[in-house]
């Protein structure tokens, strides 16, 4: 569906007006002979959403829980699988790896994997 540019801009503004989280995006890049984390974006506005509650997984040796998170960013932000996101959300910091991005009309979204919460 082709929407007029002004409708898309208004829709993006309405959606993003509700976002209050911020993020830093780093990406592994080869510098000389070494791969280093390079900051690609800093202070971008985003929205962190918990896609599922943690479920208890038990094995013979350990019990673990894993929650699934989705992050929404502006359509101008181009994330790549494997990027690292550091998100500030209501006094907590969520750090994880970016999954496969989905580029939408009003926002782009990605799954946040291997999340560490501090």
KEKE-153508 format. One line per 8 residues: their letters; for each residue x, y, z of N, C-alpha, C. Coordinates in Angstrom, 1 decimal. Layout:
<pts>
A) X/Y/Z/X/Y/Z/X/Y/Z | ...
</pts>
This chain:
<pts>
XXXXXXXX) 0.9/-1.2/0.0/0.0/0.0/0.0/0.9/1.2/0.0 | 0.6/2.2/-0.9/1.4/3.4/-0.9/0.6/4.5/-0.2 | 1.2/5.0/0.9/0.6/6.1/1.6/1.3/7.4/1.3 | 0.6/8.5/1.3/1.2/9.8/1.1/2.3/10.0/2.1 | 3.4/10.7/1.7/4.5/11.0/2.6/4.0/11.7/3.9 | 3.1/12.6/3.8/2.6/13.3/5.0/1.9/12.4/6.0 | 1.2/11.4/5.5/0.5/10.4/6.4/1.6/9.5/7.1 | 2.6/9.1/6.3/3.7/8.3/6.9/4.4/9.2/8.0
XXXXXXXX) 4.7/10.4/7.7/5.4/11.3/8.7/4.5/11.5/9.9 | 3.2/11.7/9.8/2.3/11.8/10.9/2.2/10.6/11.7 | 2.1/9.4/11.1/2.1/8.1/11.7/3.3/7.8/12.5 | 4.5/8.1/11.9/5.8/7.9/12.6/5.8/8.8/13.9 | 5.5/10.0/13.7/5.5/11.0/14.8/4.6/10.6/16.0 | 3.4/10.1/15.6/2.5/9.6/16.6/3.0/8.4/17.4 | 3.5/7.5/16.7/4.1/6.2/17.3/5.3/6.6/18.2 | 6.2/7.4/17.6/7.4/7.7/18.3/7.3/8.6/19.5
XXXXXXXX) 6.2/9.4/19.5/5.9/10.3/20.7/5.7/9.5/22.0 | 5.4/8.2/21.9/5.2/7.4/23.0/6.5/6.7/23.5 | 7.6/6.8/22.8/8.8/6.2/23.1/9.6/7.0/24.1 | 10.2/6.3/25.1/11.0/7.1/26.1/12.3/6.4/26.4 | 12.6/5.3/25.7/13.9/4.6/25.9/15.0/5.2/24.9 | 16.2/5.0/25.3/17.3/5.5/24.4/18.3/4.3/24.2 | 19.0/4.3/23.1/19.9/3.2/22.8/21.2/3.7/22.2 | 22.2/2.9/22.4/23.5/3.0/21.7/23.7/1.7/20.9
XXXXXXXX) 24.1/1.8/19.7/24.3/0.7/18.8/25.8/0.6/18.4 | 26.4/-0.6/18.7/27.7/-0.8/18.2/27.8/-2.0/17.2 | 28.8/-2.0/16.4/28.9/-3.0/15.3/30.3/-3.4/15.2 | 30.6/-4.7/15.1/32.0/-5.2/14.9/32.4/-4.7/13.5 | 33.6/-4.1/13.4/34.2/-3.7/12.2/35.7/-4.0/12.2 | 36.2/-4.3/11.1/37.6/-4.7/11.0/38.4/-3.4/10.9 | 39.3/-3.2/11.8/40.2/-2.0/11.8/41.6/-2.6/11.8 | 42.2/-2.4/10.7/43.5/-3.1/10.6/43.3/-4.6/10.5
XXXXXXXX) 44.0/-5.3/11.4/43.8/-6.8/11.4/42.9/-7.2/12.6 | 42.3/-6.3/13.3/41.5/-6.6/14.5/40.0/-6.1/14.3 | 39.1/-7.0/14.7/37.7/-6.6/14.7/37.4/-5.9/16.1 | 36.8/-4.7/16.0/36.5/-3.9/17.2/35.1/-3.4/17.1 | 34.5/-3.2/18.3/33.2/-2.6/18.4/33.3/-1.1/18.1 | 32.5/-0.7/17.1/32.5/0.7/16.7/31.1/1.2/17.0 | 31.0/2.4/17.6/29.7/3.0/17.9/29.1/3.5/16.6 | 27.9/3.0/16.2/27.2/3.4/15.0/26.2/4.5/15.2
XXXXXXXX) 25.4/4.3/16.3/24.4/5.3/16.7/24.5/5.5/18.2 | 24.2/6.7/18.7/24.3/7.0/20.1/23.1/7.9/20.4 | 22.4/7.5/21.5/21.3/8.3/22.0/20.0/8.3/21.2 | 19.9/7.2/20.4/18.7/7.1/19.5/17.5/6.8/20.4 | 16.3/7.4/20.1/15.1/7.1/20.8/14.6/5.8/20.3 | 14.1/5.0/21.2/13.6/3.6/20.8/12.5/3.2/21.9 | 12.0/2.0/21.6/11.0/1.5/22.6/11.3/0.0/22.8 | 11.5/-0.4/24.0/11.8/-1.8/24.4/10.5/-2.4/24.9
XXXXXXXX) 10.2/-3.5/24.3/9.0/-4.2/24.7/9.3/-5.7/25.0 | 8.7/-6.2/26.1/8.9/-7.5/26.5/7.9/-8.4/25.7 | 8.4/-9.2/24.7/7.6/-10.0/23.9/7.0/-11.2/24.6 | 7.7/-11.7/25.5/7.2/-12.9/26.3/7.9/-12.9/27.7 | 7.1/-13.3/28.7/7.6/-13.4/30.0/8.6/-14.6/30.1 | 9.5/-14.5/31.1/10.5/-15.6/31.2/9.8/-16.9/31.6 | 10.2/-17.9/30.9/9.7/-19.3/31.3/10.9/-20.1/31.9 | 10.6/-20.8/32.9/11.6/-21.6/33.6/12.0/-22.8/32.7
XXXXXXXX) 13.3/-22.9/32.5/13.8/-24.1/31.7/14.7/-24.8/32.7 | 14.5/-26.1/32.9/15.3/-26.9/33.8/16.1/-28.0/33.0 | 17.3/-28.2/33.5/18.1/-29.3/33.0/18.5/-30.1/34.3 | 19.4/-31.1/34.1/19.9/-31.8/35.2/20.8/-31.0/36.1 | 21.4/-29.9/35.6/22.4/-29.2/36.4/21.9/-27.7/36.7 | 21.0/-27.1/36.0/20.7/-25.7/36.2/19.3/-25.4/35.7 | 18.7/-24.4/36.4/17.4/-23.9/36.0/17.6/-22.5/35.5 | 17.1/-22.1/34.3/17.3/-20.8/33.8/16.0/-20.2/33.3
XXXXXXXX) 16.0/-18.9/33.2/14.8/-18.3/32.5/15.3/-17.3/31.5 | 14.5/-17.2/30.4/14.9/-16.3/29.3/13.6/-15.5/28.9 | 13.7/-14.2/28.8/12.6/-13.4/28.3/13.0/-13.0/26.9 | 12.0/-12.7/26.1/12.2/-12.3/24.7/11.8/-10.8/24.6 | 12.7/-10.0/24.1/12.4/-8.6/24.0/12.4/-8.2/22.5 | 11.6/-7.2/22.2/11.5/-6.6/20.9/11.9/-5.1/21.0 | 12.7/-4.6/20.1/13.1/-3.1/20.2/12.6/-2.5/18.9 | 11.9/-1.3/19.1/11.4/-0.5/17.9/12.3/0.7/17.8
XXXXXXXX) 12.7/1.0/16.6/13.5/2.2/16.3/13.0/2.9/15.1 | 13.4/4.1/14.9/13.0/4.9/13.7/13.4/4.2/12.4 | 12.7/4.5/11.4/12.9/3.9/10.1/14.3/4.3/9.5 | 14.8/5.4/10.0/16.1/5.9/9.5/17.3/5.1/10.1 | 17.0/4.4/11.2/18.0/3.6/11.9/18.1/2.2/11.2 | 19.3/1.9/10.6/19.5/0.6/9.9/20.3/-0.3/10.8 | 19.6/-1.3/11.4/20.3/-2.2/12.3/20.7/-3.5/11.4 | 21.7/-4.2/11.9/22.2/-5.4/11.2/22.2/-6.5/12.2
XXXXXXXX) 21.9/-7.7/11.8/22.0/-8.9/12.7/23.4/-8.9/13.3 | 23.5/-9.1/14.6/24.8/-9.2/15.3/25.2/-7.9/15.9 | 24.6/-6.7/15.5/24.8/-5.5/16.2/24.6/-5.6/17.7 | 25.2/-4.8/18.5/24.9/-4.8/20.0/24.1/-3.6/20.3 | 23.1/-3.8/21.0/22.2/-2.7/21.5/22.4/-2.5/23.0 | 22.6/-1.3/23.5/22.6/-1.0/24.9/21.5/0.0/25.1 | 20.4/-0.5/25.8/19.2/0.3/25.9/19.0/0.7/27.4 | 18.7/2.0/27.6/18.3/2.5/28.9/16.8/2.6/28.9
XXXXXXXX) 16.2/1.8/29.9/14.8/1.7/30.0/14.4/1.8/31.5 | 13.8/2.9/31.9/13.2/3.1/33.2/14.2/2.7/34.3 | 15.5/3.2/34.2/16.5/3.0/35.2/17.3/1.7/35.1 | 16.9/0.9/34.1/17.7/-0.3/33.9/18.4/-0.3/32.6 | 19.5/-1.1/32.4/20.2/-1.1/31.2/20.1/-2.6/30.6 | 19.7/-2.7/29.4/19.5/-3.9/28.7/20.5/-4.0/27.6 | 21.4/-5.0/27.6/22.4/-5.2/26.6/22.1/-6.5/25.9 | 22.1/-6.5/24.6/21.9/-7.7/23.8/22.3/-7.6/22.4
XXXXXXXX) 22.2/-8.7/21.7/22.5/-8.8/20.3/21.2/-8.7/19.4 | 21.4/-8.0/18.3/20.3/-7.7/17.4/20.0/-9.0/16.5 | 18.7/-9.3/16.4/18.4/-10.4/15.5/18.1/-9.8/14.1 | 17.4/-10.6/13.3/17.0/-10.2/12.0/16.1/-9.0/12.0 | 16.4/-7.8/11.4/15.5/-6.7/11.5/14.3/-6.8/10.6 | 13.2/-6.2/11.0/12.0/-6.1/10.2/11.7/-4.6/10.0 | 11.8/-4.1/8.7/11.6/-2.7/8.4/10.1/-2.5/8.0 | 9.5/-1.6/8.9/8.1/-1.3/8.7/7.9/0.1/8.1
XXXXXXXX) 6.7/0.5/8.1/6.3/1.9/7.5/6.6/2.9/8.6 | 6.2/2.7/9.8/6.3/3.7/10.9/7.5/3.5/11.8 | 8.0/2.2/11.8/9.2/1.9/12.7/9.9/0.6/12.2 | 11.1/0.4/12.6/11.8/-0.8/12.3/11.8/-1.6/13.6 | 11.8/-2.9/13.6/11.8/-3.6/14.8/12.8/-4.8/14.7 | 13.4/-5.2/15.9/14.3/-6.3/15.9/14.1/-7.1/17.3 | 14.4/-8.4/17.2/14.4/-9.1/18.5/15.8/-8.8/19.1 | 15.7/-8.7/20.4/17.0/-8.5/21.2/17.3/-9.9/21.9
XXXXXX) 18.5/-10.5/21.5/18.8/-11.8/22.0/20.0/-11.7/23.0 | 20.1/-12.8/23.8/21.2/-12.9/24.8/21.2/-11.6/25.6 | 20.1/-11.3/26.2/19.9/-10.1/27.0/20.5/-10.2/28.4 | 21.3/-9.1/28.7/21.9/-9.0/30.1/21.2/-7.7/30.6 | 20.6/-7.8/31.8/19.9/-6.7/32.4/20.8/-6.3/33.7 | 21.1/-5.0/33.7/21.8/-4.4/34.9/21.1/-3.2/35.4
</pts>
